[in-house]
Amino acid sequence: MERRTSGVTACTAVVVGIGPGDPGMVTVQALEALASVDVVVGFDKGERAAELLAFRREVLDRASAGTPPRLVTLDDPQRDVDGAYAHAVRDWHLARAEVLERFLVEEVRPGARVGMPVWGDPALYDSTLRLLDELNARGRIRVDVEVVPGVSSLQLLAARHGIVLHRVGGSLLVTTGRRLREGLPPGIEDVAVFLDRSCSFTELGDKGWHIFWGAYLGMPGEVLVSGPLGEVAEAIVQRREALRRERGWIFDLYLLRRR
Ligand SMILES: C[S@@+](CC[C@H](N)C(=O)[O-])C[C@H]1O[C@@H](n2cnc3c(N)ncnc32)[C@H](O)[C@@H]1O
């Protein structure tokens, strides 16, 4: 049905978690949601993401059973790597919002359902939902939002190591390598760390920490390492660097647990 709100066109963004890279972990609801859209849109994250793009393509092919929806890849604006982190991210999000807004206003018919596949789950370290909030705040287009959850890489990490992410009735801090380097709040004993290019666990010192690490989870070449941090940290650093060089990119995350 075509909708217009006081001259502002409207479409529906269907934000779909497609899991951590294993075709078997794409949910039935994710496939159904992607089969329901008129067009699929995503940002081009460059050469190093070719394997991730191939996986997205494979998921779309499966969803559509032969007639894939139109896939539009938007140029991802460059992020200022020299500027202060918070400002650089803010500017990058605004630039992305402009690119997406232009596409939705100029190239999508009012009332269309626009698929936005998201790696893992959209609620963890992904900016798609914030981007859509930004678009709605700007008011040039109204975007209704539907979210389909996906299996997160964090869930897969726990499954692969056969662990619960927290103690009985305990807490779990989910954070980034950057935040870990800034220091942990007092009393934290279980920490899940995403987006850590610098192996920040090496700065914790051996204070009874145990690490459960995983790279390329759910994908060919998956690697798992676990053990007391003091004993395995250096091996993880070296393994990570060797894998990154060999494959050209790496996705890894870990849980730190104080024993
Ligand atoms: C931009 S975040 C996206 C997280 C995603 N929304 C999720 O739910 O897994 C990317 C980070 O997630 C982690 N990650 C995502 N997929 C992964 C995988 N298959 N194996 C290991 N880590 C992964 C890595 O820490 C990577 O740097």
The ligand as an SDF file (V2000), in Angstrom:
LIG
                    3D

 27 29  0  0  0  0  0  0  0  0999 V2000
   30.5550   -4.3480   13.3750 C   0  0  0  0  0  0  0  0  0  0  0  0
   30.5870   -5.6700   14.5550 S   0  0  0  0  0  0  0  0  0  0  0  0
   29.1410   -6.5170   14.0930 C   0  0  0  0  0  0  0  0  0  0  0  0
   28.6400   -7.4750   15.1540 C   0  0  0  0  0  0  0  0  0  0  0  0
   27.3840   -8.2090   14.7070 C   0  0  0  0  0  0  0  0  0  0  0  0
   26.2460   -7.3140   14.6630 N   0  0  0  0  0  0  0  0  0  0  0  0
   27.0630   -9.4080   15.5920 C   0  0  0  0  0  0  0  0  0  0  0  0
   25.9510   -9.4790   16.1550 O   0  0  0  0  0  0  0  0  0  0  0  0
   27.8920  -10.3210   15.6530 O   0  0  0  0  0  0  0  0  0  0  0  0
   31.8720   -6.6320   13.8810 C   0  0  0  0  0  0  0  0  0  0  0  0
   32.6330   -7.3680   14.9890 C   0  0  0  0  0  0  0  0  0  0  0  0
   31.8460   -8.4580   15.4230 O   0  0  0  0  0  0  0  0  0  0  0  0
   32.6630   -9.5800   15.6900 C   0  0  0  0  0  0  0  0  0  0  0  0
   32.3060  -10.6380   14.7260 N   0  0  0  0  0  0  0  0  0  0  0  0
   31.2930  -10.5990   13.8510 C   0  0  0  0  0  0  0  0  0  0  0  0
   31.1930  -11.7440   13.1730 N   0  0  0  0  0  0  0  0  0  0  0  0
   32.1690  -12.5440   13.6340 C   0  0  0  0  0  0  0  0  0  0  0  0
   32.5780  -13.8810   13.3350 C   0  0  0  0  0  0  0  0  0  0  0  0
   31.9320  -14.6200   12.4200 N   0  0  0  0  0  0  0  0  0  0  0  0
   33.6400  -14.3990   13.9980 N   0  0  0  0  0  0  0  0  0  0  0  0
   34.2810  -13.6770   14.9430 C   0  0  0  0  0  0  0  0  0  0  0  0
   33.9300  -12.4030   15.2820 N   0  0  0  0  0  0  0  0  0  0  0  0
   32.8900  -11.8500   14.6310 C   0  0  0  0  0  0  0  0  0  0  0  0
   34.1050   -9.0850   15.5480 C   0  0  0  0  0  0  0  0  0  0  0  0
   34.5320   -8.5960   16.8130 O   0  0  0  0  0  0  0  0  0  0  0  0
   33.9500   -7.9510   14.5620 C   0  0  0  0  0  0  0  0  0  0  0  0
   35.0340   -7.0360   14.6660 O   0  0  0  0  0  0  0  0  0  0  0  0
  1  2  1  0
  2  3  1  0
  2 10  1  0
  3  4  1  0
  4  5  1  0
  5  6  1  0
  5  7  1  0
  7  8  2  0
  7  9  1  0
 10 11  1  0
 11 12  1  0
 11 26  1  0
 12 13  1  0
 13 14  1  0
 13 24  1  0
 14 15  1  0
 14 23  1  0
 15 16  2  0
 16 17  1  0
 17 18  1  0
 17 23  2  0
 18 19  1  0
 18 20  2  0
 20 21  1  0
 21 22  2  0
 22 23  1  0
 24 25  1  0
 24 26  1  0
 26 27  1  0
M  CHG  2   2   1   9  -1
M  END
$$$$
